[in-house]
Amino acid sequence: MVKKKDIQQVEAVAREFNMTEEERREFGDFLEEEKAVGNGGTKNERGDFSYQELRQKAREFLGLEKSS
């Protein structure tokens, strides 16, 4: 099941970044919104995110981006 693997990766990233259950749900919504506005990942034609892209999106979501 491809979809299940994608969800497992999102769950793994959420654990890595110590997200609460609520943050995890909001992170999933954030990822779907990103895909909807054309900021999807490069994993496939659906715009799914690679593991590294998920980690980057988690940093964005949590406001952990470094200022330039």
Secondary structure as the mmCIF struct_conf table of DSSP 4:
data_model
#
loop_
_struct_conf.conf_type_id
_struct_conf.id
_struct_conf.beg_label_comp_id
_struct_conf.beg_label_asym_id
_struct_conf.beg_label_seq_id
_struct_conf.end_label_comp_id
_struct_conf.end_label_asym_id
_struct_conf.end_label_seq_id
HELX_RH_AL_P HELX_RH_AL_P1 VAL A 2 GLU A 16
TURN_TY1_P TURN_TY1_P1 PHE A 17 ASN A 18
HELX_RH_AL_P HELX_RH_AL_P2 GLU A 21 ALA A 36
TURN_TY1_P TURN_TY1_P2 VAL A 37 GLY A 38
BEND BEND1 THR A 42 ASN A 44
TURN_TY1_P TURN_TY1_P3 GLU A 45 ARG A 46
HELX_LH_PP_P HELX_LH_PP_P1 ASP A 48 SER A 50
HELX_RH_AL_P HELX_RH_AL_P3 TYR A 51 LEU A 62
TURN_TY1_P TURN_TY1_P4 GLY A 63 GLY A 63
HELX_LH_PP_P HELX_LH_PP_P2 GLU A 65 SER A 67
#
